[in-house]
Amino acid sequence: MPVYEGNTIEEATTKGLLALNLSKEEVEINVIAEAKKGFLGLGKKLAQVSIEPTVSEQIAEAVAETVEDIIVTDEEVKTETAVEELLTTKSESSESKVLENLADEEAITELAMYLTNISKELNAPALVRLERKDGLLVFHLDTDKQGILIGKHGKVLNAMQYLAQVFVHRVAENKLSVVVNVGDYREKRQAILQRLAERTAEKVKQTGRPVFLEPMPAFERKQIHFTLSKDDHIKTHSEGDEPYRYLVVEPVKKY
């Protein structure tokens, strides 16, 4: 844990915040030692503080890590608002409403076409590949413009994920679970969710207070649920409405 020094607590804190490029609201500050003036120059000690990003800030960092090797250009960032509007429009499209009670394979074909059309409209045409894995239908979108389909911090990809699940629920006779992936984003995200779950559990046990995680798709929430279900000191539940449903991690009360 980083330790920062100064002639006063305030000075040490300021140095730490500048070094971390964070505000007071984004960190937890612990005073290690008060400053001592000493006598005639002897015994003088600087104030020491430790500064650690809060769980919310750590979450933001973890999410950012998942796309650190994907170059998102200014043009791609600027299109994010337009992308979200387009995806919202697609979710209400009549084309998804004229199809219903389709057999699994027919529903899969229709969903692949649906995702293909969305990628074209986003000016990031993708080849859609299907992988069946652990009871999930994983639709891989192969494109030269990964940044557009992933979006900043995975925002666009998660929107497409949500729309794909809504689409298949509308048209398929049976309940199918789907995942939309671009490149190796989901694999990186899975590793980060594992670390996030462990780090959050430790934070909850240290503070005795609940932590509210960012909104995430159902299958990601399930991964954290599963990871933390092995810890007798922690319990989890989801709150909110899709696609903004989020996970709450809280301590188990002892009676």
SEKELO-112409 format. One line per 3 residues: their letters; for each residue x, z, y negated of N, C-alpha, C. Coordinates in steps of 0.001 Angstrom, whole numbers, plus 500000, padded with zeros to 6 digits. Atoms other than C-alpha are relative to their C-alpha. Last residue first. Example, Ala and Ser with C-alpha at 12.3 -4.5 7.8 and 13.67 -1.06 7.14 Angstrom:
REM SEKELO-112409
SA) 499180,499940,501190,513670,507140,501060,499230,500730,498910 ~ 500890,500000,501190,512300,507800,504500,500900,500000,498800
REM end
This chain:
REM SEKELO-112409
YKK) 500945,498904,500202,473499,515569,513565,500375,501198,500851 ~ 499913,499003,498928,476235,512960,513132,499048,501162,499682 ~ 500143,498615,500436,475396,509957,510985,500007,500943,501205
VPE) 501022,499354,499188,476772,506657,512206,499951,501455,499588 ~ 499568,498990,499025,478715,505038,509373,498807,500543,500791 ~ 500132,498620,500478,477525,501825,507748,500428,500994,501085
VVL) 499213,499193,499060,478115,498080,507930,499994,501426,499480 ~ 499673,498678,500528,475435,495985,506215,500723,500776,501097 ~ 499797,498917,499043,475332,492267,507008,500349,501291,499267
YRY) 498662,499412,499955,473914,489535,504810,500014,501208,500936 ~ 500042,498772,499213,470998,487111,504723,501423,500525,500179 ~ 499219,498984,500707,471352,484569,501909,499985,501338,500739
PED) 498627,499993,499478,470279,481492,503898,500896,501055,499342 ~ 499139,501168,499852,468095,483143,505029,499775,499043,498826 ~ 500629,501185,499422,466381,486273,503747,501005,498869,500095
GES) 500153,501199,500813,467867,489698,503084,499365,498859,500774 ~ 501029,499909,501028,469212,492429,505360,499925,498680,499239 ~ 500083,501080,500985,471197,492547,508580,498855,500241,499037
HTK) 501288,500667,500012,472202,495634,510562,500005,498944,498895 ~ 500209,501139,500887,475383,497351,511589,498552,499533,500062 ~ 501185,500764,499614,476480,500672,513096,499772,498900,498957
IHD) 500491,501020,500924,479867,502360,513073,498706,499393,500532 ~ 500110,499376,501322,481299,505547,514611,499354,499066,498972 ~ 501086,499011,500015,480680,504475,518214,499780,500632,498625
DKS) 499547,498823,500747,482818,501332,517727,498829,500978,499869 ~ 499138,499217,499111,482155,498719,520442,500479,501296,499343 ~ 500863,499270,499063,479199,497324,518499,500806,500880,500948
LTF) 500144,498608,500412,481673,496448,515734,499097,500812,500924 ~ 498696,499346,500146,482895,493230,517341,499844,501488,499707 ~ 499410,499812,498667,479430,492182,518508,501311,500769,499917
HIQ) 500828,499038,499256,477781,492696,515109,500675,500344,501330 ~ 499621,498699,500546,480709,490874,513467,499199,501109,500670 ~ 498618,499741,499595,480215,487883,515760,500453,501368,499500
KRE) 500001,499546,498611,476445,488069,515357,501407,500335,500474 ~ 500441,498595,500014,476833,487864,511585,500027,500573,501416 ~ 498876,499219,500498,478862,484688,512061,499635,501480,499937
FAP) 499024,499895,498919,476173,483184,514325,501252,500751,499556 ~ 500389,499048,498950,473498,484024,511754,501075,500157,501064 ~ 500912,500522,498974,475226,482237,508870,499773,501010,501120
MPE) 499338,500879,499045,476837,484343,506107,499000,499535,501046 ~ 500932,500773,499163,475860,486279,503006,500772,499066,500918 ~ 500535,501210,500615,478748,488492,501841,498954,499334,500895
LFV) 499190,501199,499902,479212,491952,503318,499309,498818,499330 ~ 500892,501148,499946,477584,495171,502148,500855,498737,499984 ~ 499414,501178,500653,479678,498237,502952,499052,498826,500210
PRG) 500273,501328,499440,478134,501618,503749,500692,498904,499194 ~ 501029,500731,500729,479847,504868,502661,499775,498623,500627 ~ 501293,499465,499608,481757,507446,504712,498840,499317,499307
TQK) 500797,499613,501169,484854,506498,502721,498686,500679,500365 ~ 499208,499252,500984,487471,506367,505476,499126,500559,498880 ~ 499645,498703,499412,485070,505416,508281,500807,500857,499013
VKE) 501213,499191,499886,483509,502666,506185,500325,501387,500533 ~ 500390,499602,501348,486909,501293,505195,498779,500918,500036 ~ 499071,498965,500440,488119,501282,508793,499613,500527,498620
ATR) 500281,498792,499224,485019,499393,509875,500902,501147,499561 ~ 501200,499395,500567,485504,496872,507054,499660,501302,500714 ~ 499625,499406,501282,489069,496162,508139,498806,500717,499361
EAL) 499146,498841,499743,488045,495601,511752,500344,500738,498705 ~ 500796,498979,499317,485151,493319,510834,500819,501271,500194 ~ 500913,499427,500978,487256,491384,508314,499170,501127,500604
RQL) 499213,499090,500839,490019,490846,510843,499104,500711,498990 ~ 499531,498934,499127,487541,489396,513341,500775,501032,499186 ~ 501132,499092,499806,485838,487410,510596,500385,501176,500892
IAQ) 500108,499186,501199,489237,485943,509680,498852,500991,500107 ~ 498882,499056,499998,489837,484707,513214,499908,500943,498808 ~ 500235,499037,498925,486372,483146,513323,501098,501055,500034
RKE) 500984,499028,500478,486900,481496,509916,499746,501086,501049 ~ 499295,499115,500935,490029,479800,511133,499071,501109,499527 ~ 499019,499251,499203,488154,478406,514129,500768,500981,499111
RYD) 500689,498927,499281,485184,477459,511935,500974,500846,500816 ~ 500485,498949,500900,487363,475506,509491,499387,501166,500766 ~ 499904,498743,499242,489224,473553,512163,499530,501178,499155
GVN) 498614,499655,499698,488185,470128,510863,500054,501238,500872 ~ 499161,501040,500590,484586,470261,509694,501450,500396,500214 ~ 498592,499724,500265,482114,472257,511776,500677,498795,499373
VVV) 499424,501182,500650,478339,472479,512093,501422,500350,499585 ~ 498931,499670,500935,477041,475008,514618,500521,498690,499427 ~ 499025,501013,500399,473776,474687,516517,501020,500580,499027
SLK) 499094,499393,500978,471540,476985,518526,501107,499014,499678 ~ 498604,500391,499854,468606,475260,520242,500832,500667,498904 ~ 499154,499391,501018,465097,476651,520746,501461,499673,500280
NEA) 499356,498748,499610,463079,474241,522828,500870,500527,498862 ~ 500984,499258,499212,460593,471569,521733,500539,501370,500382 ~ 499737,499805,498572,462954,470367,519043,498913,500826,500676
VRH) 500252,501193,499186,461867,468891,515685,500095,500237,501506 ~ 501228,500735,500309,461385,471850,513412,499694,498914,501026 ~ 501136,499133,499668,463939,474163,514950,498671,499297,499761
VFV) 500162,500022,498548,466465,471320,514912,498860,500909,500438 ~ 500424,501317,499511,465983,470755,511192,499704,500040,501494 ~ 501406,500164,500377,466164,474437,510249,499450,498702,500577
QAL) 500769,499091,499154,469415,474828,512212,498508,499889,499699 ~ 499982,500515,498623,470902,471713,510624,499162,500878,500913 ~ 500939,501110,499912,469808,472865,507167,499935,499429,501411
YQM) 501358,499469,500104,471561,476215,507595,498965,498881,500165 ~ 500251,499233,498785,474783,474629,508795,498560,500502,500026 ~ 500302,501007,498975,474646,472115,505958,499684,500669,501336
ANL) 501315,500542,500358,474424,475008,503487,499574,498949,501032 ~ 500992,499012,499587,477291,476724,505319,498584,499550,499642 ~ 500097,500037,498540,479375,473564,504985,498960,500990,500498
VKG) 500760,501188,499616,478612,473349,501266,499811,499947,501517 ~ 501375,499916,500482,479677,476938,500522,499153,498815,500466 ~ 500920,500355,498916,482779,476937,502699,498539,499941,499600
HKG) 500288,498836,499158,484842,478881,500138,498935,499689,501063 ~ 499203,498827,500355,484664,475886,497770,499525,501199,500802 ~ 500329,499361,501271,483079,472988,499569,500851,501222,499763
ILI) 499798,498554,499858,483395,472160,503243,499575,500712,498724 ~ 500945,499476,499014,481853,468678,503151,500168,501502,500248 ~ 501370,500158,500472,483601,467744,499912,499020,500648,500964
GQK) 500268,499100,501111,486983,469167,500893,498570,499943,499519 ~ 500414,498694,499510,486940,467412,504259,499598,500942,498864 ~ 500276,499207,501201,487055,463992,502671,499465,501371,500404
DTD) 498773,499979,500796,488727,461880,505371,499839,500864,498756 ~ 500023,500732,501266,485877,462756,507709,501352,500073,499322 ~ 498663,500536,500253,485200,464000,511243,499959,499114,498763
LHF) 500080,501081,500971,482053,466141,511295,501411,499548,499655 ~ 498776,500174,500775,482037,468233,514470,499845,498798,499081 ~ 499934,501342,500572,478579,469230,515705,501226,499924,499098
VLL) 499099,500087,501145,478834,472297,517944,500101,498545,499557 ~ 499779,501426,500217,475826,472876,520209,500831,499877,498725 ~ 500199,500568,501330,476086,476485,521285,500200,498495,500023
GDK) 501416,499996,500317,475606,478053,524728,499666,499455,498625 ~ 500549,498639,499938,479273,478943,524993,498538,500064,499565 ~ 499052,498902,499845,480437,475485,523899,499283,501336,499958
REL) 500823,498918,499473,478774,472085,524022,500935,501149,500368 ~ 499301,499187,499001,480695,469714,521748,499065,501123,500438 ~ 500666,498820,499443,479020,466904,519816,500882,500680,501038
RVL) 499720,499802,498582,480870,464472,517563,499329,501278,500473 ~ 500507,498755,499426,479603,463213,514197,500276,500033,501498 ~ 500357,500287,498618,481706,460584,512412,499601,501322,500642
APA) 499346,499322,498882,481664,461411,508735,499507,499453,501332 ~ 500525,500431,498692,480955,459637,505465,500797,500591,501154 ~ 498951,499548,499080,482089,461732,502473,499566,499632,501415
NLE) 498815,500838,500202,480136,460225,499571,501194,500500,500806 ~ 499038,499165,500719,477653,463095,499740,501296,499254,499719 ~ 500556,499772,501328,474935,460613,500659,500917,500869,499145
KSI) 499917,501253,500763,477074,459440,503551,499503,500205,498570 ~ 498595,500213,500351,477586,462997,504819,500180,498723,499185 ~ 499628,499072,501075,473840,463615,504643,501440,499755,499562
NTL) 500595,500475,501252,473107,460475,506651,500360,500905,498830 ~ 499287,501216,500400,475525,461470,509405,499493,499507,498657 ~ 498727,499571,500581,474042,464976,509520,500831,498807,499533
YMA) 500313,499253,501222,470538,463563,510055,501285,500415,499291 ~ 500306,501017,501013,471789,461053,512620,499750,500649,498643 ~ 498739,500702,500263,473405,463856,514621,499798,498932,498921
LET) 499204,499135,500865,470199,465892,514271,501331,499346,499650 ~ 500580,500033,501338,468115,463023,515644,500815,500848,499025 ~ 499732,501317,500581,470416,462629,518631,499491,499922,498570
IAE) 498566,500045,500292,470323,466366,519372,500368,498679,499324 ~ 499802,499182,501194,466513,466385,519135,501465,499976,499571 ~ 500544,500749,501128,466313,463503,521596,500230,500755,498692
EDA) 499083,501101,500295,468666,465293,523987,499505,499153,498826 ~ 498708,499571,500536,466662,468523,523818,500888,498838,499577 ~ 499141,499476,498939,463225,466984,524265,501383,500271,499411
LNE) 499095,500931,499329,461297,466496,521035,500760,500712,501122 ~ 500072,499820,498543,458342,468691,520123,500858,499001,500764 ~ 500301,498676,499470,458247,467373,516554,499935,499961,501519
LVK) 499522,499829,498637,459361,464534,514315,499667,501411,500469 ~ 500757,500935,499164,457368,463572,511216,500415,500110,501460 ~ 501313,499475,499679,458546,466707,509412,499194,499067,500917
SES) 499846,498960,498992,462277,466034,509326,498653,500519,500466 ~ 499515,500599,498769,461730,462681,507606,500161,501044,501102 ~ 501095,500263,499066,459505,464360,505048,500507,499451,501315
SES) 500274,501414,499746,462502,465814,503282,498915,499812,501048 ~ 501429,500188,500177,462257,469440,502215,499576,498574,500321 ~ 500691,499007,499184,465661,470378,503593,498490,499843,499903
KTT) 500044,500443,498598,467053,467099,502272,499232,500981,500862 ~ 500962,501095,499895,466132,468067,498719,499851,499547,501441 ~ 501318,499391,500146,467955,471364,499075,498907,498957,500143
LLE) 500303,499325,498744,470974,469504,500419,498637,500667,499949 ~ 500303,501004,498997,470947,467146,497454,499607,500643,501314 ~ 501314,500554,500332,470717,470012,494986,499571,498972,501037
EVA) 500998,499001,499641,473594,471770,496737,498585,499502,499700 ~ 500086,499925,498546,475725,468630,496585,498901,500977,500418 ~ 500784,501155,499576,474999,468105,492903,499795,500011,501510
TET) 501383,499774,500429,476187,471623,492181,499106,498864,500459 ~ 500616,498952,499181,479308,471095,494297,498543,500257,499622 ~ 501171,500528,499293,480182,467735,492729,499241,501086,500749
KVE) 501050,500374,500942,482443,469313,490113,498742,499516,500720 ~ 500590,498769,500509,484511,471026,492803,498831,499684,499081 ~ 500791,499407,498932,485050,467716,494584,499332,501284,499540
EDT) 501197,500821,499822,486158,465998,491382,499091,500612,501050 ~ 500928,499666,501075,488549,468833,490601,498688,499236,500159 ~ 499695,500567,501303,490152,468277,493995,498973,500434,498968
VII) 501287,500316,500609,489799,470567,496996,500271,499540,498577 ~ 499905,500248,501428,493051,470456,498930,498635,499579,499481 ~ 500821,501156,500339,492493,472019,502329,500019,499823,498494
DEV) 499231,501208,499744,495326,474277,503483,499192,498739,499742 ~ 498784,500032,500796,493918,477427,501852,500798,498719,500217 ~ 499850,501368,500498,490447,476743,503210,501297,499839,499218
TEA) 500472,500958,499016,489991,479746,505487,500174,498562,499536 ~ 498969,500356,499037,492199,481918,503299,499549,498878,500928 ~ 499140,501013,500607,489622,481845,500495,501067,499535,500977
VAE) 500728,501263,499997,487141,483657,502716,500884,498888,499451 ~ 500064,500471,498625,489669,486388,503375,499289,498661,500089 ~ 498690,500522,499633,490441,486773,499685,499965,499400,501400
AIQ) 499821,501241,500747,486751,487109,498836,501339,499357,500349 ~ 500854,501009,499374,486377,489675,501604,500195,498659,499317 ~ 499298,500427,498788,489352,491609,500282,499205,498929,500717
ESV) 498932,500891,500421,487674,491683,496867,500778,499493,501201 ~ 500609,501230,500509,484482,493081,498355,501067,499005,499590 ~ 500403,500835,498869,486480,495582,500422,499415,498680,499517
TPE) 501168,499495,499298,488118,496882,497262,499654,499074,501144 ~ 501247,500737,500243,491621,495741,496368,498849,500629,500771 ~ 500391,500816,498858,494216,498547,496653,498718,499250,499662
ISV) 501157,500839,500326,496120,500257,493891,499722,499068,501168 ~ 500121,501072,499012,498512,503151,494420,498711,499252,499688 ~ 501347,500276,499487,499439,505199,491395,500099,498933,501088
QAL) 500095,500970,498911,502669,506872,490267,498539,499848,500437 ~ 501288,499945,499311,503451,508647,486983,499963,498899,501065 ~ 501025,500959,500410,507119,508730,486140,498704,500240,500770
KKG) 500535,500828,498924,509235,511812,486601,498901,499089,499464 ~ 501074,500903,500416,511550,513625,484196,499562,499140,501181 ~ 501215,499786,499233,513502,516426,485845,498832,499107,499591
LGL) 499830,499714,498585,516213,516502,483209,498643,500208,500667 ~ 499685,501215,499244,515940,514745,479885,500159,500205,501478 ~ 498720,500548,500474,516191,517929,477902,500440,498801,500847
FGK) 499440,499163,501075,513374,519390,479971,501394,499490,499665 ~ 498691,499395,499746,511130,517256,482160,500464,500830,498812 ~ 499064,500268,501094,508361,515028,480851,501394,500538,500292
KAE) 499401,498736,500455,506446,514910,484116,501061,499697,498951 ~ 498703,500087,500676,504059,512042,484951,500472,501394,499579 ~ 500099,499990,501456,501283,512740,487446,501408,499887,499404
AIV) 499265,498953,500719,501818,511754,491072,499774,499851,498503 ~ 499047,499377,499071,499949,509760,493729,500726,501163,499321 ~ 498870,499407,500715,496862,508842,491720,500888,500727,501002
NIE) 499706,498634,499561,494616,506594,493774,501241,500513,499268 ~ 498763,499437,500549,493048,503478,492280,500146,501446,500459 ~ 500079,498551,499885,490469,501401,494154,501358,500569,499597
VEE) 498978,499256,499250,490209,497805,493011,499612,501468,500143 ~ 499705,500676,498740,487834,495083,491804,500981,500769,500882 ~ 501204,500057,499174,486129,497005,488999,500276,499433,501385
KSL) 500248,498677,499438,489508,497928,487529,498806,499998,500944 ~ 500542,499057,500973,490288,494226,487075,499764,501345,500682 ~ 501342,499505,499711,492583,492091,489229,499549,500943,498888
NLA) 500934,500908,500686,495668,489936,488666,498553,500359,500328 ~ 500974,500470,499016,497549,491984,491265,499037,498969,499425 ~ 499274,500550,498844,500646,492422,489060,499041,499391,501028
LLG) 499379,501258,500413,498529,492836,485933,500712,499330,501171 ~ 501078,500978,500159,496350,495428,487641,500549,498643,499586 ~ 500501,500406,498694,499420,497323,488836,498935,498929,499911
KTT) 498965,500804,499337,501089,497391,485437,499494,499472,501351 ~ 499965,501309,500664,497861,498559,483810,501016,499083,500647 ~ 501178,500753,499561,497521,501370,486356,500001,498603,499411
AEE) 499753,500403,498611,501074,502564,485739,498849,499157,500527 ~ 498974,501043,500021,500453,502564,481979,500296,499497,501412 ~ 500573,501229,500542,497170,504439,482337,501006,498854,500016
ITN) 500866,500579,498968,498696,507051,484625,499451,498657,499530 ~ 501292,499325,499871,501420,507607,482047,499227,499356,501147 ~ 499837,498735,500708,505135,506802,481689,498712,500825,500041
GEY) 500048,500131,501446,504646,504163,484371,500171,501356,499359 ~ 499529,498874,500798,504937,503517,488094,499884,499699,498506 ~ 499560,500430,501327,503114,501288,490589,500316,501230,499146
VPM) 499938,498849,500905,502729,501784,494345,500583,499521,498673 ~ 499131,500092,501170,501609,498964,496661,499903,501233,499104 ~ 500860,500000,501186,500000,500000,500000,500901,500000,498758
REM end
